[in-house]
Amino acid sequence: MKADARIIPIVNALKAPPPRAEHLLVPIEGELLDKRQRRVRDLRISVTDRCNFRCVYCMPKEVFDDDYAFLPRSKLLSFEEIVRIAGIFVEQGVEKIRITGGEPLLRKHIENLIEQLAKLPVELTLTTNGSLLKKKAQALKDAGLHRVTVSLDGIDDAVFKRMNDVDYAVGDVLDGIAAASAVGLAPIKVNCVVKRGANDDQIVPLARHFRNSGHILRFIEFMDVGASNGWRMDEVVPSADVVARINQEFPLEVVDANYHGEVAERWRYVDGAGEIGVISSVTQAFCSSCTRIRLSTEGQLYTCLFAQSGHDLRNALRQGGGNERLRRLIASVWRERDDRYSEIRTAATTLPGRGKVEMSYIGG
């Protein structure tokens, strides 16, 4: 399987930032679709911009150092504000909510937020680096969380420590995964961001470790999110190469998507030992079916992971506009959405200084 055959052509264009939402308020009528006829299905909520890891592809130490100014507590949305916004999104079609960060388990009393969100008729999940999962797993399950996704960029301790850059041991993350599994936060998805020359030697060892575990291992192409991670195209390992490497040792066969808009391409082991997934936003853009919207920790609404600007919901919340105004604001943002960054990615769009929002601010 050759990677080049699966790389989608890109055009030399970059869409201008969307109009500001406050100028777009319209009555809500009919199904909520964006300009490309994509409906809103997935809401990702960042609850903190802080993290205790300094992963090289997300929060490199040279940028996020001891002097970095994280958001003050007063700027963060309260749990009550988050729940209010989430409820409006559910009314407008959201079926899945994922809690992200930063590292979301650093947010104090996060289980209280989970308990409130769990009352909504949605699938409720959380993405974590696993460092606090052993301590928090039972409380999260008791609060009503359905599943967790754990980031793990290597199974070899030296490689993993090099990737997280804070000397955190892989065994401690594995303990967190075991704790989450034991309390029923399963099936657990384990995400590995693959960067050529940094951890691509971990692809097959990770597959070997998680075969027959009941967990779903997923490999994510190194992406040009934000402006801090020094992204280069030659450091991307195409998902086709990932599949080919694993298939050579453990034969795979393709599996149908669970639902329309699922970002991971699914593969299962022919011998029945489980499945893996690959997420290919660089080489196989899935913009046309993207159903995600993101709420930052300070109440900015982003319609794309690669966005340059957001829409302010916090002011609308705190100025007492009422739920109807929020509904119209949210609907207007989505209906004006025309994002397709991964389809138009070029050398020009990835230059430093483009001002894209950092992944640590709005979650992956």
ABEGO torsion letter per residue (X at the ends): XBAAAABBBBBBBBBBBBBBAAAABBBBBEBBBBAAGBBBABBBBBABABBABBBAAABBAAABBAABBBBBAAABBBAAAAAAAAAAAAAAGBABBBBBOEBAAABBGAAAAAAAAAABBBBBBBBBAGAAAAAAAAAAAAAGBABBBBBBAEABAAAAAAAAGAGBBAAAAAAAAAAAAAAGBOBBBBBBBBBBGAAAAAAAAAAAAABGAGBBBBBBBBBBBEAAAGBBAAABBBAAAAAAAAAAABBBBBBBBABBGBABBBBBBAAGAEBBBBBBAAABBAAAABABBBBBAAGBBBABAABABBBBAAAAAAAGAEAAAAAAAAAAAAAABABAAAAABBAAAABBGAGBBBAAAAEX
